[in-house]
């Protein structure tokens, strides 16, 4: 996996979001996959400080 250089941050009254673009592949005991072009590590934090992390990949 490799990180792209541009990280985007956004915030508003309901929390904040951070977008970290990256590329590569993933392999685990449960699945293998290719990270799709334009993929990003999306981290959403609500006002209470709870952070949710989302990933999207094509699994094979």
Backbone as ProteinMPNN parsed JSONL, in Angstrom:
{"seq_chain_A": "XXXXXXXXXXXXXXXXXXXXXXXXXXXXXXXXXXXXXXXXXXXXXXXXXXXXXXXXXXXX", "coords_chain_A": {"N_chain_A": [[0.847, -1.16, 0.0], [0.506, 2.25, -0.734], [0.7, 5.65, 0.239], [-0.889, 8.51, -1.056], [0.07, 11.938, -1.549], [-1.722, 14.048, -0.924], [-3.794, 15.057, 1.607], [-7.056, 15.539, 2.73], [-9.018, 17.609, 4.791], [-12.102, 18.171, 6.403], [-14.596, 19.973, 8.169], [-17.511, 20.45, 10.226], [-20.667, 21.373, 11.784], [-21.542, 18.885, 12.701], [-19.389, 17.261, 13.039], [-16.175, 15.989, 11.879], [-14.249, 15.173, 8.921], [-11.695, 13.233, 7.47], [-9.793, 12.64, 4.609], [-7.694, 10.339, 3.178], [-5.915, 9.602, 0.497], [-4.959, 6.521, -1.119], [-3.143, 3.702, -2.607], [-2.873, 0.261, -3.76], [-2.745, -3.219, -2.662], [-4.607, -5.687, -0.786], [-4.299, -8.327, 1.515], [-5.552, -10.972, 3.428], [-6.533, -13.409, 5.932], [-9.216, -13.652, 5.516], [-9.936, -12.434, 3.058], [-8.752, -11.333, -0.212], [-7.753, -8.449, -2.044], [-7.897, -5.718, -4.422], [-7.009, -2.383, -4.187], [-9.038, 0.126, -5.315], [-8.613, 2.552, -8.002], [-8.426, 5.941, -7.015], [-9.181, 5.493, -4.435], [-9.691, 6.06, -0.907], [-8.745, 6.458, 2.503], [-11.18, 6.994, 4.653], [-11.965, 8.881, 7.341], [-14.238, 9.538, 9.768], [-15.234, 11.691, 12.252], [-17.282, 12.199, 15.025], [-18.92, 14.831, 17.01], [-18.56, 13.932, 19.654], [-16.15, 12.707, 19.617], [-15.874, 10.159, 18.645], [-14.492, 8.023, 16.272], [-14.959, 6.866, 13.001], [-13.944, 4.58, 10.539], [-13.647, 4.05, 7.077], [-13.272, 1.83, 4.341], [-12.898, 0.984, 0.879], [-12.781, -1.659, -1.384], [-12.018, -3.844, -4.173], [-12.808, -7.127, -4.092], [-11.428, -10.423, -4.544]], "CA_chain_A": [[0.0, 0.0, 0.0], [1.249, 3.501, -0.703], [-0.129, 6.823, 0.469], [-0.703, 9.665, -1.928], [0.519, 13.044, -0.705], [-2.725, 15.048, -0.569], [-4.767, 14.697, 2.63], [-8.086, 16.572, 2.811], [-9.772, 17.681, 6.037], [-13.322, 18.968, 6.366], [-15.302, 19.94, 9.44], [-18.79, 21.138, 10.267], [-21.316, 21.305, 13.091], [-21.814, 17.507, 13.104], [-18.151, 16.512, 13.151], [-15.1, 16.244, 10.92], [-13.878, 14.051, 8.059], [-10.36, 13.273, 6.891], [-9.672, 11.77, 3.452], [-6.285, 10.049, 2.905], [-5.889, 8.75, -0.688], [-3.898, 5.514, -1.165], [-3.259, 2.67, -3.629], [-2.207, -0.988, -3.398], [-3.505, -4.461, -2.564], [-4.803, -6.156, 0.577], [-4.389, -9.784, 1.653], [-5.783, -11.412, 4.796], [-7.1, -14.752, 6.011], [-10.615, -13.598, 5.106], [-10.1, -12.04, 1.659], [-7.703, -10.571, -0.885], [-8.397, -7.444, -2.871], [-7.137, -4.641, -5.057], [-7.558, -1.086, -3.831], [-9.457, 0.756, -6.563], [-8.089, 3.898, -8.26], [-9.209, 6.992, -6.365], [-9.581, 5.063, -3.094], [-9.222, 6.894, 0.194], [-9.043, 6.115, 3.886], [-12.115, 8.03, 5.078], [-12.127, 8.859, 8.787], [-15.287, 10.476, 10.167], [-15.254, 11.854, 13.708], [-18.434, 12.975, 15.462], [-18.563, 15.801, 18.049], [-18.177, 13.249, 20.897], [-14.797, 12.199, 19.444], [-15.905, 8.791, 18.119], [-13.984, 8.011, 14.898], [-15.347, 5.742, 12.151], [-13.03, 4.479, 9.409], [-14.269, 3.34, 5.963], [-12.423, 1.439, 3.205], [-13.597, 0.36, -0.244], [-11.849, -2.395, -2.248], [-12.589, -4.894, -5.012], [-12.327, -8.403, -3.551], [-11.425, -11.493, -5.528]], "C_chain_A": [[0.894, 1.225, 0.0], [0.28, 4.665, -0.547], [0.164, 7.876, -0.577], [-0.475, 10.873, -1.023], [-0.583, 13.985, -0.237], [-3.747, 14.492, 0.416], [-5.756, 15.844, 2.727], [-8.8, 16.474, 4.152], [-10.975, 18.579, 5.841], [-13.951, 18.901, 7.744], [-16.565, 20.769, 9.351], [-19.424, 20.943, 11.632], [-21.558, 19.874, 13.596], [-20.561, 16.653, 13.191], [-17.156, 16.884, 12.076], [-14.828, 14.993, 10.102], [-12.481, 14.3, 7.512], [-10.297, 12.25, 5.772], [-8.187, 11.601, 3.137], [-6.233, 9.105, 1.701], [-4.728, 7.747, -0.633], [-4.165, 4.506, -2.267], [-2.613, 1.386, -3.122], [-3.126, -2.185, -3.421], [-3.638, -4.837, -1.092], [-4.924, -7.679, 0.564], [-4.58, -10.111, 3.127], [-6.295, -12.848, 4.768], [-8.523, -14.786, 5.472], [-10.818, -13.261, 3.629], [-8.815, -11.435, 1.119], [-8.392, -9.552, -1.769], [-7.421, -6.441, -3.432], [-7.798, -3.333, -4.659], [-7.813, -0.326, -5.128], [-8.836, 2.14, -6.741], [-9.015, 4.943, -7.632], [-9.648, 6.634, -4.957], [-8.999, 5.985, -2.035], [-9.588, 6.245, 1.518], [-9.918, 7.269, 4.364], [-12.349, 7.876, 6.577], [-13.109, 9.95, 9.182], [-15.335, 10.51, 11.695], [-16.442, 12.72, 14.103], [-18.028, 13.92, 16.598], [-18.13, 15.16, 19.375], [-16.77, 12.667, 20.808], [-14.733, 10.766, 18.954], [-15.503, 8.818, 16.646], [-14.389, 6.726, 14.191], [-14.442, 5.756, 10.928], [-13.66, 3.594, 8.339], [-13.242, 3.047, 4.884], [-13.296, 0.815, 2.127], [-12.552, -0.369, -1.085], [-12.625, -3.415, -3.079], [-11.974, -6.199, -4.536], [-12.391, -9.496, -4.606], [-11.325, -12.844, -4.883]], "O_chain_A": [[1.931, 1.238, 0.664], [-0.81, 4.67, -1.119], [1.317, 8.107, -0.941], [-0.803, 10.82, 0.163], [-0.398, 14.669, 0.769], [-4.483, 13.56, 0.092], [-5.349, 17.004, 2.799], [-9.146, 15.38, 4.597], [-10.885, 19.622, 5.193], [-13.85, 17.878, 8.421], [-16.682, 21.669, 8.519], [-18.79, 20.405, 12.54], [-21.759, 19.674, 14.794], [-20.654, 15.443, 13.395], [-17.26, 17.934, 11.443], [-15.138, 13.883, 10.533], [-12.129, 15.42, 7.141], [-10.706, 11.104, 5.962], [-7.492, 12.58, 2.863], [-6.484, 7.91, 1.863], [-3.642, 8.08, -0.158], [-5.27, 4.448, -2.807], [-1.873, 1.424, -2.139], [-4.152, -2.185, -4.101], [-2.874, -4.362, -0.252], [-5.583, -8.246, -0.308], [-3.86, -9.592, 3.98], [-6.468, -13.431, 3.697], [-8.989, -15.832, 5.019], [-11.766, -13.745, 3.011], [-7.911, -11.074, 1.873], [-9.521, -9.782, -2.203], [-6.28, -6.327, -2.984], [-9.015, -3.188, -4.781], [-6.906, -0.157, -5.943], [-8.561, 2.829, -5.759], [-10.238, 4.832, -7.714], [-10.405, 7.382, -4.338], [-7.956, 6.608, -2.234], [-10.611, 5.57, 1.635], [-9.446, 8.401, 4.469], [-12.872, 6.856, 7.026], [-12.857, 11.136, 8.964], [-15.462, 9.471, 12.342], [-16.607, 13.829, 13.595], [-16.908, 13.824, 17.102], [-17.404, 15.788, 20.145], [-16.242, 12.183, 21.809], [-13.643, 10.203, 18.853], [-16.099, 9.548, 15.854], [-14.188, 5.63, 14.715], [-14.197, 6.811, 10.344], [-14.155, 2.509, 8.646], [-12.431, 3.909, 4.543], [-14.313, 0.192, 2.428], [-11.544, 0.227, -1.465], [-13.742, -3.798, -2.732], [-10.754, -6.361, -4.571], [-13.283, -9.505, -5.454], [-11.31, -13.86, -5.579]]}, "name": "protein", "num_of_chains": 1, "seq": "XXXXXXXXXXXXXXXXXXXXXXXXXXXXXXXXXXXXXXXXXXXXXXXXXXXXXXXXXXXX"}
